[in-house]
Amino acid sequence: MYLTEQYHLYRLANRLVSDDGFEVIYMNERRNELWLEKYENRISKVIRLIHKGFDWKNHLKSDIAQVFQRTKAMKRFFISNRIEIYNVYVSTHEPVDDWDKLKRPLQLKERKPLKMKVFYLSKDHHVEEEKRLLKHIDSSFPYDKHDFNFNIETEQAVEQYKYNLTSALKTRQDQLKNVFAFGKPRFIYFLIIVNVLMFIMLEINGGSVNIDNLIESGAKYNPAIMEGEWWRIISSMFLHIGFLHLFMNMLALYYLGMAVESIYGSKRFLIVYFLSGIGGGLTSFAFNDMVAAGASGALFGLFGALLYFGTVQKRLFKQTMGKNLLLILAINLVFGFLVPQIDMGAHLGGLIMGFVAAGVTSVPNVKNRRKQLFYTVIYVIGTIFLVWYGIIQNLHYL
């Protein structure tokens, strides 16, 4: 019966992956245990399958408690914080005492409670339990009747199912590894050099905190822009007011740029960087009439690009940079609102336009022409609005 039970387990897992869209996130052949996940309606449906039986209900309850704890420990590996667990046991015999109460939905008492349903695919109740499982996960395919008797092809089928599942897991792992190695960071160094050289030029020509020198060198200056000097929207991206301003922005450019250029590639990185900087500069022009300079709009655009990446690669974003990135972004936004001298228009404009620009370029190997066209239209409309609103707000300079 041992081989037959393995056949049932791996056959079911193979069907869930190939037909119902689940992903293999963990596989242990020695224990005959698999964890699958499917993200649907903002919920992570997690199926844990294991070839394991219990003589007594209390032993089963103990294992269920362990699965709850393991799921809590593995939360960052799942796409959503809302998790439904489908705990599936495959075994010849069920516990000898009454365990039917454990078939009821189980739930931990927490703010975002884990929910679990238990399924016990024994020899006597395999069909009804598998049907119950497929119903609860809203399977798109009906129950597929199969032979429960061992035959010479069973062992070959088990090995084939194992191979399919192992290959699926390895393919997914390789894809996730390649996400962070798509591009080789190059242009971040070029941009840092240009910013440093421009800062040295400012210092030589009269100082980086000298307002007149900043205006003459290309800082964002609304009266000059209203006279037709729109190039200042771009030139101001490479000027910084004081060494601390330069140092903090170049430090951010190095770390954010390294991540974005590695994920998106050099071409997409440059597009996002400049579209974000332009968006941030236009937002500053529309909502801030002070002289302004700095790469902050483009840098917040890199934040936006990473956030967009998080909407495409939810699991990887959550496992790696997710919480830390959101925390750093939140700190920067709060700090910006508390310090009057900071140009929040450029920051927020860059952040939003960076997200949109990432949608325009799309994440490598995830092409969606319709979606890219949608974001392109959004960027164009947003740019036209900022130019129009900025002109209206600055008419008094004419």
C-alpha positions in Angstrom: 0.0 0.0 0.0 2.9 2.3 0.6 3.6 2.8 -3.1 -0.1 3.2 -3.9 -0.4 6.0 -1.3 2.6 7.8 -2.8 0.9 7.4 -6.2 -2.3 9.1 -4.9 -0.3 11.9 -3.2 2.0 12.8 -6.1 -0.8 12.3 -8.7 -3.0 14.8 -6.8 -0.2 17.3 -6.4 0.7 17.0 -10.1 -3.0 17.7 -11.0 -3.2 20.7 -8.7 -0.1 22.2 -10.3 -0.9 21.4 -13.9 -4.6 21.9 -13.9 -5.5 24.3 -11.0 -2.6 26.8 -11.2 -0.9 26.0 -7.9 2.9 26.5 -7.5 5.3 24.2 -5.7 6.9 26.2 -2.9 8.4 23.3 -0.9 9.0 19.6 -1.6 10.6 17.0 0.6 10.8 13.6 -1.1 12.2 11.8 1.9 9.1 12.8 4.0 6.8 12.7 1.0 5.6 16.2 1.9 4.7 19.1 -0.5 3.5 22.7 0.0 1.7 24.3 -2.8 0.3 27.9 -3.1 -2.2 29.7 -5.4 -2.8 33.4 -5.0 -6.4 34.2 -5.8 -8.7 37.1 -4.7 -6.0 38.5 -2.5 -5.8 35.2 -0.6 -3.0 32.7 -0.5 -4.5 29.2 -0.8 -1.8 26.9 0.7 -2.1 23.2 0.3 0.1 21.0 2.4 0.1 17.4 1.3 1.9 14.6 3.3 2.0 10.8 3.2 1.4 10.3 6.9 -1.1 8.5 9.1 -2.2 8.7 12.7 -3.7 6.0 15.0 -5.3 8.5 17.4 -7.1 11.8 17.1 -4.7 13.6 19.6 -1.7 12.7 17.4 -3.5 14.2 14.4 -4.4 17.3 16.5 -0.7 17.7 17.5 0.4 17.6 13.8 -2.3 20.1 12.9 -1.0 22.5 15.6 2.6 22.1 14.2 1.3 22.9 10.7 -0.2 26.1 12.1 3.1 27.1 13.7 5.1 26.2 10.5 2.7 28.3 8.4 3.2 31.3 10.8 7.0 30.9 10.5 6.8 30.7 6.7 4.4 33.7 6.3 7.0 35.7 4.4 7.2 33.0 1.7 3.5 33.4 0.9 2.2 36.1 -1.4 -0.6 37.3 0.9 -0.9 37.7 4.6 -4.5 36.2 4.3 -3.8 32.5 4.3 -6.1 29.6 3.9 -4.5 26.2 4.6 -5.7 23.0 3.2 -4.0 20.3 5.2 -4.1 17.0 3.3 -3.1 13.6 4.7 -2.8 10.5 2.6 -2.8 7.3 4.5 -4.3 3.8 4.5 -6.1 4.1 7.8 -7.7 7.0 9.8 -7.5 7.5 13.6 -9.4 4.8 15.4 -11.3 7.3 17.6 -13.8 9.9 16.5 -11.9 12.8 14.7 -14.7 14.2 12.6 -14.7 17.5 14.5 -11.3 18.2 13.0 -13.0 18.4 9.6 -14.6 21.6 10.6 -12.8 24.8 9.6 -10.1 25.6 12.1 -8.8 29.1 12.9 -6.2 30.8 15.1 -7.4 33.7 17.2 -5.3 36.5 15.7 -5.7 39.9 14.0 -5.2 38.2 10.7 -6.1 34.6 11.6 -4.8 31.6 9.8 -7.6 29.4 8.6 -7.3 25.6 8.0 -9.4 22.8 6.6 -8.2 19.2 7.2 -8.6 16.4 4.6 -7.8 12.7 5.3 -7.5 10.7 2.2 -7.7 7.1 3.6 -8.3 3.9 1.8 -12.0 3.9 2.7 -12.7 7.6 2.1 -10.2 8.7 -0.5 -12.8 9.6 -3.2 -15.1 11.7 -1.0 -12.2 13.5 0.7 -10.5 14.3 -2.6 -13.8 15.6 -4.0 -14.3 17.7 -0.8 -10.8 19.2 -1.3 -11.4 20.1 -4.9 -14.7 21.7 -4.0 -13.2 23.8 -1.3 -10.4 25.1 -3.5 -12.9 25.9 -6.2 -11.1 23.6 -8.6 -11.8 24.3 -12.3 -11.7 20.6 -13.1 -14.0 17.8 -11.9 -12.8 14.8 -9.9 -10.9 12.4 -12.2 -11.7 8.8 -11.3 -8.6 6.6 -11.2 -7.6 3.1 -10.4 -6.9 2.4 -6.8 -5.2 -1.0 -7.4 -1.5 -1.3 -7.6 -0.1 -2.3 -11.0 3.3 -2.5 -12.6 3.0 1.0 -14.0 2.3 2.6 -10.6 6.0 3.0 -9.7 6.8 4.5 -13.0 3.9 7.0 -12.6 5.1 8.0 -9.2 8.6 8.7 -10.5 7.2 10.7 -13.4 5.0 12.8 -11.1 7.9 13.4 -8.8 10.0 14.5 -11.7 7.3 16.9 -12.9 6.9 18.5 -9.5 10.7 18.7 -8.9 11.1 20.3 -12.3 8.4 22.8 -11.7 10.0 23.8 -8.3 13.4 24.2 -9.9 12.1 26.2 -12.8 10.4 28.6 -10.5 13.5 28.9 -8.3 15.7 29.6 -11.3 13.2 32.2 -12.6 13.2 34.0 -9.2 17.1 34.0 -9.1 17.3 35.4 -12.6 15.0 38.3 -11.7 17.8 40.0 -9.8 20.4 39.3 -12.4 18.7 40.5 -15.6 20.8 43.6 -15.9 24.3 44.5 -14.9 24.5 47.8 -13.0 26.5 50.3 -15.2 24.7 53.6 -15.6 24.3 54.2 -11.9 28.1 54.8 -11.8 27.9 57.2 -14.8 25.0 59.1 -13.1 26.9 59.4 -9.8 30.0 60.7 -11.7 28.0 63.3 -13.6 26.3 64.5 -10.3 29.6 64.8 -8.5 31.2 66.7 -11.4 28.3 69.1 -11.6 28.6 69.6 -7.8 32.3 70.4 -8.2 31.4 72.8 -11.0 28.9 74.6 -8.7 31.5 74.9 -5.9 34.1 76.3 -8.3 31.7 78.8 -9.9 30.5 80.4 -6.7 29.1 77.7 -4.3 26.4 75.1 -4.4 24.3 77.0 -1.8 24.5 80.3 -3.8 21.0 80.8 -5.2 22.2 83.0 -8.1 24.8 80.4 -9.0 22.2 77.6 -8.9 19.9 79.5 -11.2 22.7 80.3 -13.6 23.7 76.7 -13.6 20.3 75.3 -14.5 18.3 74.8 -11.3 14.5 74.7 -11.4 13.5 78.3 -11.5 9.8 79.0 -12.4 10.2 82.5 -13.9 12.9 81.2 -16.3 10.8 78.1 -17.2 7.8 80.4 -18.0 10.2 82.2 -20.4 10.8 78.9 -22.3 13.7 77.3 -20.4 12.0 74.0 -20.0 15.4 72.2 -20.1 15.8 73.2 -16.5 13.4 70.4 -15.6 16.2 68.0 -16.6 19.3 70.0 -15.7 18.1 70.5 -12.2 18.2 66.8 -11.7 22.0 66.9 -11.7 22.5 69.9 -9.3 22.7 69.6 -5.5 22.5 72.2 -2.7 25.3 71.5 -0.3 27.5 68.4 0.2 25.1 66.6 2.5 22.3 66.9 -0.1 24.7 65.4 -2.7 26.0 62.6 -0.4 22.5 61.4 0.7 21.2 61.4 -2.8 24.2 59.6 -4.3 24.0 57.0 -1.5 20.3 56.5 -2.3 21.1 56.4 -6.0 23.7 53.7 -5.5 21.5 51.3 -3.5 18.2 52.0 -5.3 19.9 52.2 -8.7 21.7 48.9 -8.1 18.4 47.1 -7.4 16.5 48.7 -10.2 19.1 48.4 -12.9 19.7 44.7 -11.9 16.0 44.0 -12.1 15.0 46.1 -15.1 18.2 46.2 -17.1 20.1 49.4 -18.1 17.8 50.6 -20.8 14.6 50.4 -18.7 16.5 51.8 -15.7 17.5 55.0 -17.7 13.9 55.4 -19.0 12.5 55.1 -15.5 15.1 57.4 -14.1 14.6 60.2 -16.5 10.8 59.9 -16.8 10.6 60.0 -13.0 13.0 63.0 -12.8 10.9 64.9 -15.4 7.7 64.0 -13.6 9.1 65.1 -10.3 10.5 68.4 -11.8 7.1 69.2 -13.4 5.3 68.5 -10.2 7.7 70.9 -8.4 7.1 73.5 -11.1 3.3 73.1 -10.7 3.2 73.2 -6.9 6.4 74.9 -5.7 7.6 78.3 -6.8 10.9 78.1 -4.9 14.3 77.5 -6.6 14.9 73.7 -6.5 17.5 71.2 -7.5 18.5 67.6 -6.9 17.9 64.1 -8.0 15.2 63.4 -5.5 12.4 63.1 -8.0 14.3 60.5 -10.0 15.3 58.7 -6.8 11.7 58.5 -5.6 10.9 57.2 -9.1 13.2 54.3 -8.4 11.2 53.6 -5.3 8.1 53.7 -7.5 9.7 51.2 -9.9 10.5 48.8 -7.1 6.9 49.1 -5.9 5.7 48.3 -9.4 8.0 45.3 -9.4 6.2 44.2 -6.2 2.9 44.2 -8.0 4.3 41.8 -10.6 6.5 39.6 -8.4 4.5 39.6 -5.2 6.2 36.6 -3.6 9.7 37.6 -4.4 9.1 41.3 -3.4 7.7 40.1 0.0 10.5 37.7 0.6 13.3 40.1 -0.1 12.9 43.9 0.0 9.2 44.3 0.7 8.9 45.4 4.3 12.2 47.2 4.4 11.5 49.2 1.3 8.1 50.2 2.5 9.5 51.3 5.8 12.3 53.4 4.3 9.8 55.0 1.9 7.5 55.8 4.7 10.3 57.3 6.8 11.3 59.5 3.8 7.8 60.6 3.1 7.1 61.5 6.8 10.4 63.3 7.1 9.6 65.2 3.9 6.3 66.4 5.2 7.8 67.5 8.5 10.7 69.5 7.0 9.4 72.6 5.1 12.6 73.0 3.0 12.1 69.6 1.3 10.3 69.8 -2.1 7.6 67.2 -1.5 6.1 68.0 -4.9 9.2 66.5 -6.6 9.3 63.5 -4.2 5.6 62.6 -4.7 5.6 63.4 -8.4 8.7 61.3 -8.9 7.3 58.4 -6.9 4.0 58.3 -8.8 5.7 58.9 -12.2 8.3 56.2 -11.4 5.6 53.7 -10.8 3.9 54.7 -14.0 7.2 54.7 -16.0 7.9 51.2 -14.7 4.5 50.2 -16.1 5.5 51.8 -19.4 8.7 49.7 -19.7 7.3 46.7 -17.9 9.3 44.2 -15.9 11.6 42.1 -18.2 10.1 38.9 -19.5 6.6 40.0 -18.4 5.2 41.6 -21.5 1.7 43.0 -21.6 1.3 45.5 -24.5 -2.2 46.6 -23.4 -1.0 47.3 -19.9 2.1 49.2 -21.2 -0.1 51.3 -23.5 -2.4 52.1 -20.5 0.6 53.4 -18.4 2.0 55.3 -21.4 -1.4 57.1 -21.8 -1.4 57.8 -18.0 2.1 59.3 -18.2 1.3 61.5 -21.1 -1.9 62.7 -19.6 -0.1 63.4 -16.3 2.7 65.3 -18.0 0.2 67.4 -19.9 -1.8 68.2 -16.8 1.4 69.2 -14.8 2.6 71.5 -17.6 -0.9 73.1 -18.0 -1.4 73.5 -14.2 2.1 74.7 -13.7 1.6 77.4 -16.4 -1.7 78.5 -14.8 0.0 78.7 -11.4 2.9 80.7 -12.7 1.2 83.2 -15.1 2.1 86.0 -12.7 5.8 85.7 -13.8 4.9 86.7 -17.4 
